[in-house]
């Protein structure tokens, strides 16, 4: 194991250093270490006595060495803390109640409440997946009732005074209009491409949906971009959300991100190194049921909410299709692109599936 630290401490010594910093009881031997596993960026440990999860960043992620960056790590962890606090303000028990972090070159970690063991997506029936999805949809809707506690728009960054804020400033409506123009350009480039699909149908559908995008109905929401099944803890008492990727943007856009990913994207990425171990192509009924439940919980019988969400799902499909087109035009793929999207042949095959989704939308 390689940790993001300037010290030469062993795994146990590094864990104990973090526990001591938190004023917690230290472990006495390696046999006391309970490893929960590892994600792309962190190793995770269960501190059983306190029912806490300790995460220590890895030195190598996506086959590249991670360079210590105080501001980036602080923005990541402070953003997570702010999101957890905001999530708990909804009154829905979705996120850990306790969360702290420390960032320095010799010791960086996060520590949070343990929310339980997950049955995983594979352990669910489609009916269970739909119920979990509905819970998540209701949670995303509840987030929209709260004003963002952080200024700005976009991903979380560290300001000049050490405070956190959104990466961009400005008016949300103007931002949405500008982004809509970018989506339209991507959509038009697909219509002008040499790919064979029903372009007239896609043109007619897109004209109606893109022009109907919600602008004035939107507000800034502190929400979460990364809601993959790996970051969901599915328990007998409900679903819990961990490891968020906080972002300040419209709630509708990020709700659509969930729906698009579960309906279409995750299972299409099953042959990539990033998602291969998850075997999502064998779990399509659960994924689609989760998306269906999410839509029910999020729209809450509102036709307007459903229409706005449907537009955003379409835009996610357009931009992902366009991204695959751009990847195929590159002279070569970076190692990270190959981990996330696979080989040229796999990208080309997936592009065909995405174009069919555009036709059928």
Long-range contacts (C-beta under 8 A, 24 or more apart in sequence): 1-43, 1-58, 2-58, 2-59, 2-60, 3-43, 3-56, 3-57, 3-58, 3-59, 4-56, 4-57, 4-58, 4-59, 4-66, 4-68, 4-108, 5-59, 5-105, 5-106, 5-107, 5-108, 6-68, 6-105, 6-106, 7-106, 7-107, 14-56, 14-107, 15-45, 15-54, 15-56, 17-107, 18-54, 18-56, 18-102, 18-107, 18-109, 18-111, 19-47, 19-54, 21-102, 21-107, 22-100, 22-111, 24-50, 24-52, 25-49, 25-50, 39-230, 39-243, 40-274, 41-66, 42-110, 46-114, 47-111, 47-114, 51-113, 51-114, 52-98, 52-111, 52-112, 52-113, 52-114, 53-96, 53-111, 53-112, 53-113, 53-114, 54-109, 54-110, 54-111, 55-109, 55-110, 55-111, 55-112, 56-108, 56-109, 57-108, 57-109, 62-335, 62-336, 62-339, 63-335, 63-336, 63-339, 64-335, 64-336, 68-105, 68-108, 70-103, 70-104, 71-157, 71-158, 73-103, 73-108, 74-103, 74-158, 74-162, 74-164, 75-155, 75-156, 75-157, 75-158, 75-164, 76-156, 77-101, 77-103, 77-110, 78-156, 78-158, 78-164, 79-150, 79-155, 79-156, 79-164, 79-244, 79-246, 80-110, 80-243, 80-244, 80-246, 82-149, 82-150, 82-156, 82-164, 82-222, 82-246, 83-222, 83-223, 83-224, 83-244, 83-246, 84-112, 84-244, 85-149, 86-143, 86-146, 86-148, 86-149, 86-222, 87-139, 87-143, 87-241, 89-146, 90-139, 90-142, 90-143, 90-145, 90-146, 91-142, 92-135, 92-138, 92-139, 92-142, 93-238, 93-240, 94-135, 94-139, 94-239, 94-240, 94-241, 95-240, 95-241, 95-242, 95-244, 96-240, 96-242, 112-242, 115-233, 115-235, 115-240, 115-242, 116-233, 116-235, 116-237, 116-240, 117-233, 117-235, 118-232, 118-233, 118-234, 118-235, 119-234, 119-235, 120-229, 120-234, 121-229, 121-234, 121-278, 121-280, 121-283, 121-286, 121-287, 122-279, 122-282, 122-283, 122-286, 123-234, 124-234, 124-286, 125-286, 126-285, 126-286, 126-288, 126-289, 127-289, 128-234, 129-285, 129-286, 129-287, 129-289, 129-290, 129-293, 130-289, 130-290, 130-292, 130-293, 131-293, 132-232, 132-234, 132-238, 132-239, 132-290, 132-293, 133-262, 133-289, 133-290, 133-291, 133-292, 133-293, 133-294, 133-296, 133-297, 134-293, 134-294, 134-296, 134-297, 135-238, 135-239, 135-293, 135-297, 136-227, 136-232, 136-239, 136-241, 136-258, 136-290, 136-293, 136-294, 136-297, 137-255, 137-258, 137-293, 137-294, 137-295, 137-296, 137-297, 137-298, 137-299, 138-297, 138-298, 138-300, 139-241, 139-297, 140-223, 140-251, 140-254, 140-255, 140-258, 140-294, 140-297, 140-298, 141-251, 141-255, 141-297, 141-298, 141-300, 143-221, 143-222, 143-223, 143-251, 144-219, 144-221, 144-251, 146-221, 146-222, 147-219, 147-220, 148-220, 148-221, 148-222, 148-248, 149-222, 150-222, 150-248, 152-248, 153-220, 153-248, 153-249, 154-247, 154-248, 154-249, 155-245, 155-246, 155-247, 156-246, 156-247, 156-248, 166-248, 172-218, 172-219, 172-220, 172-250, 173-215, 173-216, 173-218, 176-213, 176-215, 176-218, 176-250, 177-215, 180-210, 180-213, 180-215, 183-210, 183-315, 183-318, 183-319, 184-210, 186-318, 186-319, 186-322, 187-318, 187-322, 189-322, 189-325, 190-318, 190-321, 190-322, 190-325, 190-355, 190-358, 193-325, 195-325, 195-351, 195-355, 197-355, 197-356, 197-358, 197-359, 198-359, 201-359, 202-358, 202-359, 202-361, 205-314, 205-358, 205-361, 206-314, 206-318, 209-310, 209-311, 209-314, 209-315, 210-311, 210-314, 210-315, 212-307, 212-311, 213-308, 213-311, 213-312, 213-315, 214-250, 214-252, 214-308, 214-311, 214-312, 217-304, 217-308, 218-250, 218-251, 218-252, 219-250, 219-251, 220-248, 220-249, 220-250, 221-248, 221-249, 221-250, 221-251, 221-254, 222-246, 222-247, 222-248, 223-247, 223-248, 223-249, 223-251, 223-254, 224-254, 225-254, 225-257, 227-257, 227-258, 227-261, 228-261, 228-266, 229-266, 229-278, 229-280, 229-287, 230-278, 252-305, 252-308, 252-309, 252-312, 253-312, 255-294, 255-298, 255-309, 255-312, 256-309, 256-311, 256-312, 256-313, 256-315, 256-316, 257-316, 258-291, 258-294, 259-291, 259-294, 259-295, 259-309, 259-313, 260-313, 260-316, 260-317, 260-320, 262-287, 262-288, 262-290, 262-291, 262-294, 263-287, 263-288, 263-291, 263-313, 264-317, 264-354, 264-357, 265-320, 268-350, 268-353, 268-354, 269-340, 269-341, 269-342, 269-350, 271-342, 271-346, 272-339, 272-340, 272-341, 272-342, 272-346, 273-338, 273-339, 273-342, 274-339, 274-340, 314-361, 317-354, 317-357, 317-358, 317-361, 318-358, 320-354, 321-351, 321-354, 321-355, 321-357, 321-358, 324-350, 324-351, 324-354, 325-351
